[in-house]
Amino acid sequence: MLDTSKFKSHGLDEQDSASLMHRNEVKFMLPVSALVDCLDLLSSNYTVLEINGKRNFHYLSNYFDTESFEFYRAHHNGKANRYKIRIRHYVDSLLSFLEVKYKDVKGRTHKYRIPIEQGCQTYREFEKHKEREADNFVQRFIGQTFSQLTPILNIGYHRVTLLGMNVEERVTIDTNLYFSDRGTGDSKCLCKTAIVEIKRKNGLKDSVAYQLFRSRNFRTTSCSKYCLGMALSREQDVKMNRFKPILQRLDRIEGLTSLKTQNGQKGLAGYDKHSVQNRLPYHYSLLSRQAKSSNKLSVIGSYYEQY
C-alpha cells in the first residue's frame, strides 16, 4: 500500500472540476519501491483524492476490440487517430461507464463516456433500453456498433490520484495490475510494477511530477495498459515488436526470468497464472463468477478488500 500520509487531501468535487477529458498525457513504468521517496517530494505540490477516509481505490476495466484486434494493431503500428473501447468500473463508488478513448493526430487524448448499469461487463448484460444507446454512442466514433465488438481483456488495479495545487493536472499511480484474457483464460499479475500517468491540458514538461521522474532517469512509455496486457497474454497471436523494450523493462522490474513453466520457458513467456498464483493481489476468476450476483460491484469490492 502506498503511503500518502504526507499529502493534503481533496474530494470528488475538486477533482471533477479538473476532469481533463481532453488532454496531453505521458506514462512512466517504474518499480513500486521507487515511489517511496518520490511521493514524499510530490506532497508539497499535489493533493490526494480521499473519499470516506480512503485514498487507494479499486478500478476494473473491460476492453473490447474487433476480432482482428484492430485497436491493438493501430496502437502497435503507431497509427494516429486511434481508439480504445472499454467499460470502466469504479468499484468503491459502485459506478460504471462505457468509454471511448481517442488519440488524435497531434497526440492529444480525448475521452468520452456514458453511464451504464453498475457492474455490467458485456453488451449482453446491458438493460434493454441501454443497448441502443450504447450502440449509437460507439458507432458515432468508430463506425461500428458496440454489439459488434468482442470482449478481449479485463484489467484490475489499485489507483491513487494526485491533483496539482496550482495547475490543472492529474497524476494517477496504478499498482497491483492484473490482466485476465477473455479469450484464452490466461491471467497475469504485476506485483512490483507501478504505472504513473501525468495528465495536463498543455505543457507536460512543466509538470513537477514529470520533471521529478525524468530526473530519476525513469523513461516514458507509449504502451497502454490494454496493449501491455495483450502483449503479455497473446504473444502468439499479435505482433509485439514495438513493445519489446517495454516488456524487457517489465521483466527486470518483476524479476520474471527466475520463473519457469512446465515447458521450461523463462521470463514473460513463462509468467502464467499457475506459476505465480501465490503472488496474486486478488483472484480475478473468482471476481468474475461473483460478479453475476445482483449487486455486482459491491461483491467485487468485498473480495478486493481481502488482499
C-alpha positions as CSV (number, residue, x, y, z in Angstrom):
1,M,0.0,0.0,0.0
2,L,1.4,3.4,-1.0
3,D,2.0,5.8,1.9
4,T,0.2,9.1,1.1
5,S,0.1,10.4,4.7
6,K,2.1,13.5,3.9
7,F,-0.4,14.7,1.3
8,K,-3.3,17.1,2.0
9,S,-6.5,15.7,0.6
10,H,-9.1,16.8,-1.9
11,G,-12.6,15.5,-2.7
12,L,-14.5,14.5,-5.7
13,D,-15.9,17.9,-6.3
14,E,-12.5,19.4,-6.7
15,Q,-11.3,16.5,-8.9
16,D,-14.4,16.8,-11.2
17,S,-13.5,20.4,-11.8
18,A,-10.3,19.2,-13.4
19,S,-11.8,16.3,-15.3
20,L,-9.3,16.7,-18.2
21,M,-11.4,14.7,-20.7
22,H,-9.3,16.4,-23.4
23,R,-5.6,16.4,-22.6
24,N,-2.0,15.6,-23.2
25,E,-0.6,12.7,-21.2
26,V,2.5,10.7,-20.6
27,K,3.2,7.4,-18.8
28,F,6.1,6.1,-16.8
29,M,6.6,2.4,-15.8
30,L,8.7,2.0,-12.6
31,P,9.2,-0.2,-9.6
32,V,6.7,0.4,-6.8
33,S,9.7,0.6,-4.4
34,A,10.9,3.7,-6.3
35,L,7.8,5.6,-5.4
36,V,8.5,5.9,-1.7
37,D,10.7,9.0,-1.8
38,C,9.1,10.3,-5.0
39,L,5.7,10.6,-3.2
40,D,7.4,12.5,-0.3
41,L,8.8,15.0,-2.8
42,L,5.5,15.4,-4.6
43,S,3.4,16.1,-1.4
44,S,4.2,19.8,-1.4
45,N,2.8,20.3,-5.0
46,Y,-0.1,17.9,-5.1
47,T,-3.1,16.8,-3.1
48,V,-4.5,13.3,-3.0
49,L,-8.1,12.1,-3.7
50,E,-9.8,11.0,-0.4
51,I,-13.3,9.6,-0.2
52,N,-14.7,8.4,3.2
53,G,-11.2,8.1,4.6
54,K,-9.9,6.0,1.6
55,R,-7.0,7.1,-0.7
56,N,-6.4,4.0,-2.7
57,F,-9.2,2.9,-4.9
58,H,-10.1,-0.2,-6.9
59,Y,-10.7,0.0,-10.7
60,L,-11.8,-2.6,-13.1
61,S,-11.8,-2.2,-16.9
62,N,-13.3,-4.5,-19.6
63,Y,-11.6,-3.8,-23.0
64,F,-13.3,-4.6,-26.3
65,D,-11.8,-4.9,-29.8
66,T,-12.6,-6.3,-33.3
67,E,-11.9,-10.0,-34.0
68,S,-8.8,-8.9,-35.8
69,F,-7.6,-6.7,-32.9
70,E,-7.9,-3.6,-34.9
71,F,-7.5,-1.2,-31.9
72,Y,-4.4,-3.0,-30.6
73,R,-2.8,-3.1,-34.0
74,A,-3.4,0.6,-34.6
75,H,-1.5,1.4,-31.4
76,H,1.2,-1.1,-32.1
77,N,1.8,0.3,-35.6
78,G,1.8,3.9,-34.3
79,K,-1.3,5.0,-36.1
80,A,-2.7,8.4,-35.4
81,N,-6.5,8.8,-34.9
82,R,-6.8,5.6,-32.9
83,Y,-9.5,4.4,-30.5
84,K,-9.9,2.2,-27.5
85,I,-13.3,1.0,-26.2
86,R,-13.8,-0.1,-22.6
87,I,-16.2,-0.4,-19.7
88,R,-14.7,1.3,-16.6
89,H,-15.9,0.3,-13.2
90,Y,-15.2,2.5,-10.1
91,V,-15.5,-0.4,-7.7
92,D,-15.6,1.5,-4.5
93,S,-18.1,4.1,-5.8
94,L,-20.3,1.4,-7.4
95,L,-20.2,3.3,-10.7
96,S,-19.7,2.0,-14.3
97,F,-19.3,3.8,-17.6
98,L,-18.9,2.8,-21.3
99,E,-16.0,4.9,-22.5
100,V,-14.3,5.7,-25.8
101,K,-10.7,6.9,-25.8
102,Y,-9.4,8.7,-28.9
103,K,-5.8,9.7,-29.6
104,D,-5.7,12.4,-32.3
105,V,-3.0,13.1,-34.9
106,K,-1.4,15.6,-32.5
107,G,-1.1,13.0,-29.8
108,R,-3.8,14.5,-27.6
109,T,-6.2,12.2,-25.8
110,H,-9.9,12.7,-25.7
111,K,-12.2,10.6,-23.5
112,Y,-16.0,10.3,-23.9
113,R,-18.3,8.2,-21.8
114,I,-21.9,7.4,-20.9
115,P,-23.1,5.9,-17.6
116,I,-24.3,2.3,-17.6
117,E,-25.8,-0.1,-15.1
118,Q,-23.2,-0.9,-12.4
119,G,-21.2,-4.0,-12.9
120,C,-22.1,-4.7,-16.5
121,Q,-19.1,-6.3,-18.2
122,T,-20.5,-7.2,-21.6
123,Y,-23.1,-6.0,-24.0
124,R,-25.4,-8.9,-23.2
125,E,-25.6,-7.7,-19.6
126,F,-27.0,-4.3,-20.5
127,E,-30.5,-3.4,-19.8
128,K,-32.6,-3.4,-23.0
129,H,-33.1,0.4,-23.1
130,K,-29.3,0.8,-22.8
131,E,-28.4,-1.4,-25.7
132,R,-29.3,1.0,-28.4
133,E,-27.8,3.9,-26.6
134,A,-24.5,2.0,-26.3
135,D,-24.6,1.0,-29.9
136,N,-25.2,4.6,-31.1
137,F,-22.6,6.0,-28.8
138,V,-19.8,3.8,-30.0
139,Q,-20.9,3.9,-33.7
140,R,-20.5,7.7,-33.7
141,F,-16.8,7.3,-33.2
142,I,-15.7,4.0,-35.0
143,G,-18.5,3.3,-37.5
144,Q,-19.3,0.0,-35.8
145,T,-21.8,-0.6,-33.0
146,F,-20.8,-1.7,-29.6
147,S,-22.5,-5.1,-30.1
148,Q,-20.2,-5.8,-33.0
149,L,-17.1,-5.7,-30.8
150,T,-15.6,-8.6,-28.8
151,P,-14.7,-8.7,-25.1
152,I,-11.0,-9.2,-25.1
153,L,-9.3,-8.3,-21.8
154,N,-10.1,-7.5,-18.2
155,I,-7.7,-5.3,-16.2
156,G,-7.9,-4.6,-12.5
157,Y,-5.6,-2.4,-10.4
158,H,-5.4,0.0,-7.4
159,R,-5.2,3.7,-8.1
160,V,-4.0,6.7,-6.2
161,T,-4.9,10.1,-7.8
162,L,-3.0,13.3,-7.2
163,L,-4.2,16.7,-8.2
164,G,-1.9,19.7,-8.9
165,M,-2.3,22.5,-6.3
166,N,-1.7,25.4,-8.6
167,V,-2.2,23.9,-12.1
168,E,-4.9,21.8,-13.8
169,E,-3.0,18.5,-13.7
170,R,-3.7,14.9,-12.5
171,V,-1.2,12.2,-11.7
172,T,-2.5,8.7,-11.4
173,I,-0.5,5.9,-9.8
174,D,-1.7,2.3,-10.6
175,T,-0.3,-0.7,-8.7
176,N,-1.3,-4.4,-8.3
177,L,-2.1,-4.6,-12.0
178,Y,-3.9,-7.8,-13.0
179,F,-4.8,-8.9,-16.6
180,S,-7.3,-11.6,-17.5
181,D,-7.7,-12.6,-21.1
182,R,-11.3,-13.2,-22.0
183,G,-10.5,-15.5,-24.9
184,T,-7.6,-17.7,-23.6
185,G,-8.4,-17.5,-19.9
186,D,-4.7,-16.6,-19.3
187,S,-4.0,-14.4,-16.3
188,K,-1.0,-12.2,-15.4
189,C,-0.3,-10.2,-12.3
190,L,2.3,-7.4,-11.9
191,C,3.0,-7.1,-8.2
192,K,6.2,-4.9,-8.3
193,T,5.3,-2.5,-11.1
194,A,3.7,0.9,-11.0
195,I,2.3,2.7,-14.0
196,V,2.2,6.5,-13.4
197,E,0.3,8.8,-15.8
198,I,0.6,12.5,-15.9
199,K,-2.4,14.4,-17.5
200,R,-2.5,18.1,-18.3
201,K,-4.2,20.3,-20.8
202,N,-0.8,21.6,-22.0
203,G,2.8,21.8,-21.0
204,L,3.6,18.3,-19.8
205,K,7.3,19.1,-19.4
206,D,6.3,21.9,-17.0
207,S,4.9,19.3,-14.6
208,V,6.7,18.9,-11.3
209,A,6.0,15.2,-11.4
210,Y,7.3,14.9,-14.9
211,Q,10.5,16.7,-14.0
212,L,11.0,14.5,-10.9
213,F,10.6,11.2,-12.7
214,R,12.8,12.3,-15.6
215,S,15.5,13.5,-13.1
216,R,15.4,9.9,-11.7
217,N,16.1,8.6,-15.2
218,F,12.7,6.9,-15.5
219,R,11.8,6.6,-19.1
220,T,8.4,7.4,-20.6
221,T,6.4,4.6,-22.2
222,S,3.8,4.7,-25.0
223,C,2.4,1.3,-24.2
224,S,-1.1,1.5,-22.8
225,K,-2.3,-1.0,-20.1
226,Y,-4.5,-2.6,-22.8
227,C,-1.6,-3.1,-25.2
228,L,0.6,-4.3,-22.3
229,G,-2.0,-6.9,-21.3
230,M,-2.4,-8.1,-24.9
231,A,1.4,-8.4,-25.3
232,L,1.6,-10.4,-22.1
233,S,-1.3,-12.8,-22.7
234,R,-1.5,-13.0,-26.5
235,E,2.2,-13.1,-27.6
236,Q,1.4,-16.0,-30.0
237,D,-1.5,-14.1,-31.7
238,V,-0.4,-10.4,-32.0
239,K,2.7,-8.5,-33.2
240,M,4.6,-7.0,-30.3
241,N,7.9,-5.8,-31.7
242,R,7.2,-2.2,-30.8
243,F,6.7,-3.1,-27.2
244,K,9.6,-5.4,-26.7
245,P,11.8,-2.8,-24.9
246,I,8.9,-2.1,-22.5
247,L,8.4,-5.8,-21.9
248,Q,12.2,-6.2,-21.2
249,R,12.0,-3.4,-18.7
250,L,9.0,-5.0,-17.1
251,D,10.9,-8.3,-17.0
252,R,13.7,-6.6,-15.0
253,I,11.2,-4.9,-12.6
254,E,9.2,-8.1,-11.9
255,G,12.2,-10.4,-11.8
256,L,10.4,-12.8,-14.1
257,T,13.5,-14.5,-15.5
258,S,13.6,-16.8,-12.4
259,L,10.2,-18.2,-13.1
260,K,9.7,-21.3,-15.2
261,T,6.7,-23.2,-16.5
262,Q,6.5,-26.9,-17.2
263,N,7.8,-26.5,-20.7
264,G,10.9,-24.6,-19.4
265,Q,10.1,-21.2,-20.8
266,K,11.5,-18.3,-18.9
267,G,10.7,-14.6,-18.4
268,L,7.5,-13.1,-19.7
269,A,6.5,-16.2,-21.7
270,G,6.6,-18.3,-18.6
271,Y,4.7,-15.8,-16.4
272,D,1.4,-17.7,-16.1
273,K,-1.4,-17.9,-13.6
274,H,-0.2,-21.2,-12.3
275,S,3.4,-20.3,-11.5
276,V,2.5,-17.1,-9.8
277,Q,-0.8,-18.0,-8.1
278,N,0.6,-17.2,-4.7
279,R,1.5,-13.7,-5.8
280,L,-1.9,-12.5,-7.0
281,P,-3.2,-9.5,-5.1
282,Y,-6.7,-10.8,-5.9
283,H,-8.1,-13.6,-8.0
284,Y,-10.0,-12.3,-10.9
285,S,-11.7,-15.5,-12.0
286,L,-13.4,-15.6,-8.5
287,L,-14.5,-12.0,-9.0
288,S,-15.9,-12.8,-12.4
289,R,-18.1,-15.6,-11.0
290,Q,-19.2,-13.5,-8.1
291,A,-20.0,-10.5,-10.3
292,K,-23.0,-12.3,-11.7
293,S,-24.9,-11.6,-8.5
294,S,-27.4,-8.8,-8.4
295,N,-25.1,-6.2,-6.7
296,K,-22.0,-6.9,-8.9
297,L,-19.7,-4.2,-7.8
298,S,-20.3,-4.4,-4.1
299,V,-19.4,-8.1,-4.2
300,I,-16.3,-7.4,-6.3
301,G,-15.3,-4.7,-3.8
302,S,-15.7,-7.1,-0.9
303,Y,-13.3,-9.5,-2.5
304,Y,-10.8,-6.7,-3.2
305,E,-10.7,-5.9,0.4
306,Q,-9.4,-9.3,1.3
307,Y,-6.0,-8.5,-0.3
